[in-house]
Amino acid sequence: MHAAFIVVAIRQHHKSLIFSVMGAMGLHYIGNFSLFLAGMDLWNLGRAIWYIITILWVQFHFIAMIVVLAYFQFGDLTGLGFHISGRARCPECEAIYKRPLFA
């Protein structure tokens, strides 16, 4: 996840150094937010429930950071498909489409 934070800071620094660093710090804060809520024991859920929420939160955040890295690497993330560079032609209908990464 930290690699994604660094990539966000580096890739966006040409726009604004302050906003690029704040973006990376914001992503880090979002990743740790469940720990903050668990420390407050928000809604009195108890330690065991917050443990489960934190595990799920971190896994979701990890997947989201993979999507961020994929976006910076491949550029075009449309719908649920990740696309790599290059196009293909459908042999049946002759339509041109972007090749999906997970085909």
N, C-alpha and C positions, 0 to 999 in steps of 0.2 A: 504494500500500500504506500509505503514511503517513496518508492520509485515514482508512483503516479503523482505524488505531491511535488516532487522535484521537477518532473516533466511539465507539470502545469506552470510552475514558476519560470522555468526556462523558456517554454514555448510562448508564453504570453508577455515576456519582459520587454519586447519591442513596443508593445502598446503602452504599458505603464509599469514601471518597476514596483511601485507601491501596490497596485492592484494585483499584479502577478504573485507577489509574496502573500498578500492578503488572501488570494484565492487558494494558495497552497495551505495556509494556516487555517482557512475555513474548512477545507476538506479534512484536515487533521482533527479539527474541533468536532466536526460531524461524526467522525469515527469514534471519538471518545465520549460523545454526548450521552450514550447509554450508561457509562460509568458515573457520570455526573448525576443522572436521574436515580441510579441505584444507590448512590451515596446518600441522597436525600430520602430514599425509600418512598418515592412518589406513589401515592394512592395506597400506601401500606400493603404492598404486595408481598413483602417478605424477601428474605435473602435467596431462597431457592428459585422463586419465580424470576427475580431480577437476574439471577445467574443464567437462566435459560434465555431471557430476553437479550442479555448482553452477548451471549454466544450467537444467537440468530442475527443480531444487529451487526456484529463484526463480520459474519459471513456475508451478509447482504452488502456491507460496505466494501468488502474485498472484491466481490463480483462487480460492484459499481466502478471500482478503480480499474478493474480489467477492461471494462467498457470504455472508460476514459482513455486508457492507454491504446486500446484498439482504435478509438476515434482519431487520436493523434497519429497513429501509424497508417491507417487505411483511409481516413478522411470521411468516407461516406457510410454512415450507418443509417439505413432506412428500414423502418419497420422492425422486424425481429431479425432480419438478415444482416450479417456483416459482409461487406463486399471487398474483394481484393482488386487490384488494378487489372484491367483487361476485360474484354468483352467476348461474348460467345454468340453464336448464331444457332437458334433452335433448328434442329434438322427437320422438324415436322412443319412448322409454320413460318420458318425463315425470319422470325423476330430476333432482334439483337437485344441482349440483356447483359447485365453485369454478372460476372461469375461470383457466386456466394462462397464465403470462406468455409462454411459448414454445410457442404452439399452432400 
